[in-house]
Amino acid sequence: MSMQIYEPSNYVSQVSSRVESGNQLVESGNSTNQESSKFELHLICRRLELIHYECEKASTSLKTSVIAVSVDIIHIIGTSNADKPRNKYSFNNLRSTIILNYYFLTKHPAKGIGHTRSRVKRFDRSPWKTNRDWGGPRSGRERGGRGGALLLHQSEGSRKDSNCGNKFTASSALAATTAIPCLRHGKEIHCHIIRMGFESDAVVWSALSDMYAKCGSIDNARHVFDRTLDRDVVSWTAMIGRYFDGGRREEGFELFSDMLRAGVRPNEFTFAGVLDALSELAMEGPGRQVHGHMMRAGYDPHSFSASALVHMYSKCGNIDKARAVFEGMPKTDLVSWTSMVSGYAQNGHPEEAIRYFQLMLQSGTRPDHIAFVGVLSACTHAGLVDKGLEIFHSIKDEHGMEHTADHYACVVDLLSRAGRFEEAEEIMDKMPMKPDKFLWASLLGGCRIHKNVKLGEQAAEALFDIEPENAATYVTLANIYASAGLWDEVEKVRKTMDRRRVVKKPGSSWIEVKRRVHVFLVGDKSHPRTEDIHAQLEKLYKRMKEEGYVPDTEFVLHDVEDEQKEESLGYHSERLAVAFGIIATPQGTPIKVFKNLRICGDCHTAFKFFSRITQRVIIVRDSSRFHHFKEGSCSCGNYW
């Protein structure tokens, strides 16, 4: 059995004849026919509301046809007998509602911004106003962002008609205030809600809490949540999500714990939200605990919370666990496939990333632009230039998708890392959009690797225009000058930073040991075990030099003696964190350290020695990827 599809152009022609027959039935005087016609016209009107949305980008002639049919319906209703008693399909009530919807929904150029104003005037002249009618002007203003007028009309409604105070009206008014957003208006609506006696209604109370959160007052949102009488899993999940959206993740995690203690069983939305927040912080320990709760709750492996679990493990650098969860899913989706592709790419397994991408295509899953970013990143980090270019061109040629700015940034990163700057510039010249900061940063990074001073200056100047406050651009340019021995230029960069009051973000690294996070800065001596940490480093440095380690002082910007440069390198934050991990964790356990900036080249070399000397797996997550050091080598293959 085939499904009938209503195309706007076809439906308009079909409905015209139905409107005419409806007019004849209305004028026939037969009550049965009239009621049938009223219901028929009511359904037509509801369909036309949808068509008005569908025709936003349609031709002028089609828009005109839709408007004409709408006018015919209004004319039939307007010329009907208005003295008949109101009932479920009364023309009088239906007339008011259709007029309201018509004046808002039509996008006729001649009316322009006056739509909502005209609609409200007709609403004010309507002899009968139902709760649905009262909601209409609010919805119109909600979508048009006219919060002040909305409240004014709401106040009028509350005085004129006791029926206006329903849950739909209150929720619509709150949604409008949220869309603006305007906290003052929201507080006024809160007062109206209390006066109307809706403080015990869970739906309205949830909308009120959402309004406060999106207007920037999460504390008030929490106050409303705490006063909610019947807090179900939906209200708990919404409040937890508000904390995460507001950047207050710790409070979100605490509330999740409170939810469990209260005996409320989380659903897949709750688990997915918490796992996403843990992914952003790469907190595998708490993520494992959430996984345990999911297992005990008997989560559905078909649900999207399973995909969130795969994503969490891959973002935390545990690609083996991510694969185990992925393989246990009865049916994989685009999110889980993309998480595996990106996870392998970020963890230094480009061949596996490409293999999973090919498996995804074979499974019939259509990749989106994020999936292509993942597989292109795999090619970038491994130096697979030809394969990366092949995938880049297939986006348009084979999959019929347009290249995004992210795709161009990836391919420019791919080419510039390989030193193929002419090809990178050629692609930039052919881009349909203006290069963004990510693309210029990719080009600048390639110039740093290959010491391309001229092109590096061009990329840096472009970035200065886009985001002059970003210290990373100045530091990278200074690195390029320093590697070329241009110390006068390095000093100029420093002076420019001082003049523009740009402050370099301090490098920091952290490690979690026994559920406690230990943070280190460069040269840090504030940790309680500083002496033990420094003693461990000295022991490692002695062994390293015996095995042929020579510090690479190129990564120190100061124009000073090599001995001073070597001392500066020896106490970078990531080295302090790794040394602490060695002395604070049992022998044989992996050490996982996180850094807010890109790991320096000499620390990268040092960690290869550390891993071989201590026989420990050392995992370092810097600002761009994971590095897995094991037995003297790194998963990145020294290409990052």
N, C-alpha and C positions, 0 to 999 in steps of 0.2 A: 504494500500500500504506500503510495507516494504522498509525501507531505506537501500541502499547498503553501507556497511561499508568496507573501504579499510584497511585491516591489512597489515603491511609492507611486511611480508613474502608472502602473497597471491598476493599482487600487483606486486611484483618484477617478479614473474613467469608470470603474465598476461602481463606485459609491455614488456617482452622480445620478445614475438611474435609480438607485435605491432611495436616495433622498427625494426624488420626484414621486416615487410610489408612496413613500412615507407621507408626503404632503397630501396626496389624494386620500389616504386613509384617515389622516387627521381631520380633513374637511368632510368626510363621509357622514359624520354624526354617529356612527356605530361605536358604542363604548368599548366593545371587545377589540374592534379594529384599532381604536385609538390607543388602548393600552399596549397592544402588540407593536404599534408603530412607535410609541414612546420608548419602549424597550429597545427596539431596533435602532432608533436614532441615538439612544444613549450609548449603545455599543459602537456605533459609527464614530461618535464623538471621541470616545476613548481611543479608538484606533488612530483618529486624526491627530490626537495629541502626540502620539509616537511618531507619526509621519512628519510633523512639524520639526521634530528633532532630526529625523533622518534626512530631511531636505535642506539642512543648513548649508551644505555645499552644492546643492543642486542648481540647475539652470533657473533663470528668472521666470521662464514660461511655466515650469513645473511648480515653482513657488506660488505663482499667480493662480494656478489651478487649485492648489490646496486651499489657498485663501478663499477662492470663490466657493468651493464646496462648504467650507466652514461658515461663510456668510449665509449660504442657503439654509443650513441647519438652524442658524440663529434666527433667520427670517421665519421659518416654519414655526419654531417655538414661540417667537415673539408675536406672531399673529394668531396663536391659538387662544382658546378661551381661558383667560386668566382668573376667572371667578370660581372655577371648580375647586373643590376641597383638595388640600395637599395630601399626597400619599407617597408611596415608595418611589414612584416614577413621575411625580408631579412635574408638569412643564414649568411651573413657576420656579421651583427650586432648581430644576435642571437648567433653566434659562440662565439664572444667575451664575451657576457654576461654569457653564459653557462660555459665557461672555468673559468671565475671569480668566479661564484657561486660554481662550482664543487671543485675548489682548496681550497676554504674556508670551505665549508660545510662538506667535508669528514673528518673523524677523523682517517684516516689510521695511525697506529702506526709508520710505516716506515718514514712518512713525519714529524711527530711531530710538533715542533714549526716553522718549515720552511714553513708551509702552506701559511701564509700570504705573506711571501717574494716571494715564487714561483708564487703566484697569481698575485702580482704586476708586476713581470717581464713579465709575459704573457700579462698583461694589457698594459704595455709599448710598446710591439711589435705589439699590435692590430692595424690594418691599419685604422679602423674607431672607434671613441669613441663617444657614445651618452651621453646625460646628465645622463641617468640611469647607464651607464658604469662608469662615473666619480664617481657616488655615491657608487659604489661597493667597491673599495679599502678602502674608508673611513669607510664604515660599517664594513668591516673586521677588520680594525685596531681598530674601536670603540669597538667591542666586545673583541678584544684581548688586549685592553688597551695600544696600541702603539701610544700615543698621538703625540710624536715628529715626527715620520714618517708620521703620518696623515697630519700634517701641511706642512711638506716638499712637500708631494705629492700634497697637495692643491695648494701650491704656483706654482708648476710646471704646474698644470692644468690651473690655471688662466692665465698663460702666453701662453700655447700651444693652448688652444681652448676656444673661447668665449662662447661656448655652456655649458661649465662646470658650469658656475655661475648661477645655478638655486636654487630654494628654498629648494629642497630636499637635495642638496649637502651642503648648508649652515647649515640646521637643523641637518644633519647627523654629520657634523664636530663639531657642538656645543654639540651634545649628547655625542660624544666621549670625548670631553674635560670635560664634566660634570662627565662622568664615571671614569675619572682618579683619582681625579679631579685636574685640573691645571689652576689656575687663569691667569698665564702669557700667556699660549696658548690661553685661551679664549679671552683675550684682543687683541691678534693678529688677531684672527678670526673676532672680532668686527671691526677691521680696514678694513679687507677684505670686510665685509658686507657693510660698508659705501662706499668703493670705487666701489663696484658693484651696488650701488644704491638701496639696499634693506631696507634702514632705515624706509621706509613707509609701509613695509609689516608686517601685524599683526602676521602672523605665525612665521616668522623669529624673529621678535622682542620679541615675547613671549618666544621662545626658548633661546634667548639671556638673557632675564631677569632670566629665570630658571637656566641658567648656572652660572650667577653671584651669585645667592642665594646659590646654592649647592656647590659653590667653597668658600663659607664663606664670601661673600661680599654683604650683603643684601642691604646696602646703594646704591651700584651701581645698584643692581636689581631694587630698587625703582626709581633711576634716569632714567633707561630705561623705566620703567612703566610710569613715569610721561611724558615722551616724546612720548609715543605711541599715535598716532592720533585717531584711532577708538577703544576706550577701551570698549569692550563689557563685558557681565557678566562673560565670561570665564576668561578674563584677570584680572578682578577685583578679582574674586574668587581665582585665582592662586596666586596673590600677597598677598592676605590676608593669604592664607595657608603658604606662604613662611615665613611670620612673625611668625606664630604659630610654624612652624617647627624649626625656629631659636631661639625659646624661648623668642621672643619679643612680648608677648601676648598683652600688652597694645597698642602697635602700630598697631597690627592686629585689635583690637577692634575699634581703632580710624579710621582706613581705612574702616572698615565695616560701620561706621557711615557716613564717607565721601561718600561711595557708595550709601547709602540711600538718602543723601542730593543731590547727583548728579542725582537722579531720575532713577538709574539703578535698575531694579527689581531683587532681589536675586533669585537664583534657589535652588534646593534641596541640591546641593553640597555646596553652600555657607552656607546655614543654618546648615547643618550637621557639617561642619568644625568649625563654630563659637560655636555651642553647645558643641562639643567635647572639645574645649579649655576651655569653661566655666565649664565643668564637672571636668576638672583637678584641677581647682581652687575652686570648690564647690561654685560658685557665682550664687546663685539662683535668686537674684534680676535682674541682667542683663539677666539671662536665661528666666525669665518671660517676659521681654520686647521683646526678640527675638521670644518667643512663640506668643506674640501679633502681631508682624510683619508677622509671618507665617499665622496666622488666617486671617489677613487683605489681605494678598496676595493670599489667597485661596489655601494653600498648599495641595498636594495630600496625603491623609492619608495612601495610599498604599506605598508611597515612603520611602526610608531609612532615610529621615530626621525625620520622625515620630518616628522611632526607636531611633534616636539620642536624641530626646526629652525625651523619656522614660528614657534613660540612664542618661541624665542630671539631671532630677528630683531625680532619685534614688541615684545618687552620691552626691546630695546636701542634702540628708536626708529627702526629702519630698516624702515618699513612697506612701502616699495617692494620691498625684497629679500624680505620675508616673503610678499608677494603673488606674486612670481615663483616662489618655491618652492611655494607653495600651488597655483598654476595648473599646475605641472609634476607634481602628484600625480595618478596615474591614478584613484584613488578617495579622496575626502576623507572624514574621520571627524569625530566630534563635537569632538574635541580641536582639530583644525586649524581647523574652523569657528569655534569659540569663541575661539581665538587671534586670528583675523582680526577678529572682532567687537570683542574687547577691545582689540586693537592699534589699530584705527581710533579707538576711543573715547578711548584714552589719548593718542593723538597729534593730537587736535584735529580729527578728521574724523567728526563725529557722523552726517552723512547717509550716508556710506559704511558706517559701523557698522550703521546700521539697514537699509541695502540688503543687506548681507551676511547679516544676521539673517533677512531675508525670503527670500533665496536658499537659506539653510539649510533653512527650513521647506518651501520648494518642492521641495528635493531629497529630502524624505522623512526627513531626519535629525531625530530627536526631541530637542529641547533639554532640558538639565537645568538645575538651579537656578543653576549657574555661568554658563551662557550668558545666562540672564535678567539676572543681575547685570551682565554686560558691556554688554548693550544698554540697560539702565536707567541705567548710568553714562554712556553716550553722551548720553542725553536730559538727564541732570543737568548735565553740563559744557556743554551747548549751550543750556540753558534751554528745552528742548522739553517743557514741562510737560504739555500735553494728550496728546501722543504717549506720554510716559512713563506717564501714568495709564492710558491705553488698554492699553499692554503689561502694566502691573502687574495690572490686572483680568483680562486674558486668561490669566494664569498659572493661575487657578482656573477661570474660566468656559469657556475654550476647550481648555486642555491638561489639565485635571483634576488639577493639582498643588496642593499646599498651599503657601502663602506661608511662606518661611523668615524668620528674623530679619534676614538680609542683604537680602532683598527690601524689608522694611519700612524698614531703614536707608536704602536707596537712594531710596525714594519720599519719606521725610521729608527727606532731603537735597535732593531735587528741589524740593519745595514750599518749604522754608525758604530756599533760595538765591533763589527767586523772590519771597520776602516773603509767601508765603501761609501764615502761621503758624496761623491758625484751622483750616485744612484739615489741616495737619500734626498738630495736637493732636487733632483728631477721629479721625484714623487711629490715632494712638497709643492713644487711649482704647478703640478697638475691637480692638486686637491681642490674639490669644489667648495670647501669651507676654509675659513681663516685658521692658520695653525694656532692651537691653544697652548696653555702653559705646560701641559704634560708632554706635548710633542717637542717643544723647545727644550724642556728639561732632559728629554731622551737624547736629543742631539748634543746638548752640552755634556751629558755623561759620556757619550762616545768620544767627544773631543778631549775629555780628561784622560781617557784610556790611551788614546793615540797622540796626545800632546799637540793637538791641532789648535794652535793659538788663534789664528785668524778667524776660523769658523766658530771657535769657542767664544770669542768676543762678540760676534754677531748674534749668537744664541743668547748670550748673557744680556746684551742690550735689549733684545726683544722681551726677555723675562723681566728686566728692570721696568719696562713700560707697563707690563701686565700686573706684576705684583712686586713693587719696589721694596716692600717690607720683609720679603722672604730672605732670611739670612743664608739659606742653603745655596742660592745662586752666587752670592759673593764668595762664599767659602770654596765652591767648586772652581770658580774663575781664578781665585787665588792659588788653588792647588795646581791649575794648569800653568800659571805663571811660575810657581815655585819649581815644578818639575822641569821647566825650561830654563831655570836659573835666572829668571827675570825678577830679582828681588825688589827693584824699584817699583815695578808694577804691582807687586804684592803689597807694598807699603801704600800705594795709591788706593788700592781696594780697601785697605784698612781705614784710611782716612775718609773715604767715601761712606763707609759704614758708620763711622763716628759722626760725620756731618749729617747723615740722614737718620741718625739714632736707631740704627738697625743693630740688634743684639743677637749674637750667635746663640742658638739653642745649646745648652750644655749637654754633653754626651752623658747618658746615664744607662746603667745596666742593672738588671734585677734577676734574682733567682729565688725560687720557692723551696724552702726546706722545712719539713715537718709543719706544713700548713701556715708557715710564716714567710712573708716576702721580705727579702733583704735587698736594699737598693744601694748602689755604689756610684760615685762620681769619679772623674779622673783625679788621681792622686789622693783619693779619699782616705782619711785616717780616723774617721769617726766611728767605725764599726768596733764593737767590743773585742773582736778577735783580730784586730789590725796586725798585731805583732805576729800572730800565727800565719796570717795571710801573706805578709811580706816574707816571712821565713820560708814558706812554701814556694813562693815565686823565686827567691834567690837559689833554692835548691834546684828548681827546674831550669833556671837560666844557666847554671853551672853545667848540668847534663847536656843542655842544648848546644852550648858552645863546644863541648867535647865531641858532639856529633856533627859539627860543621855549621851551626847556625850563625849567620851574620845579619845583624839588624839592618833593615832597609829604611834608612833615615830619610828617604825621599818623601815619606808621608808626614814629616814634621815641617811645618811652614816656616819656622823661625830660621833666620840667617845666622846661625850660631855654629859652634864647633860640634863635630860628630858625637863627642862624648856626652855633651849636653842633650843632643837630640836623642841619643840612645836612652838616657835616663828618663826623658819625657815619654818615650814609647813604653817603657817598662811598667808603667802604672796606669794604663788606660782602664776605664771602668769595666770593660768586659773581661780583662785579665784578672782584676780583683775578684769579680763575681765567680769566674771559673775556679780560681785558686780556693776560694771559700767553699765552693761545691766539692772540691777534691777532699778537703779536710773535714767537711761536715756531713758527708754522706758515706754509706758503706762501700767498701771496695767492690767494684764490678757493676754498680748501678750507673745508669746513664746520667749525665749532667746536662741540664737544659737551662740556658741563659737567654734572656731577651735584652735587646738594645734598641734605643729609640732612633739611632742614626745608623748609617751604613758602616759596617765593620771595616777597619782600615787594613791595608794590604799586609802590614807587618804582623798585626794581631792574627790575621788569617794564617800566615806562615807559622807563627808561634803555636797556634792551637793544633796544627798537624804534628808538631813535635810533642806537645803536651799529651795528645791521644796515644802516641806510640810509647812514650816513657811511662805513663801511668796505666796503660792498658785499659783506658776508659773511653767510652763513647761520649763525645762532647757535641751537643747540639746548640747552635747559636742562631737565634732568630733576629736578624737585623731589620732595617726598615724596608727591605725589598724581598727577602726570601729566607729559607732555612738553609743552614750549612751543617751537614752531618760529618763530623770528623771521627775517623776510625782508623786505627793502625797506621797513622801517618799520612792519610789522604783525606780529601774532602769530596762530598757528593757533587759539588759544583764543578769539579774538574778544573779548578782554578780559572773558571770563566764565569764572572758574575758582574 
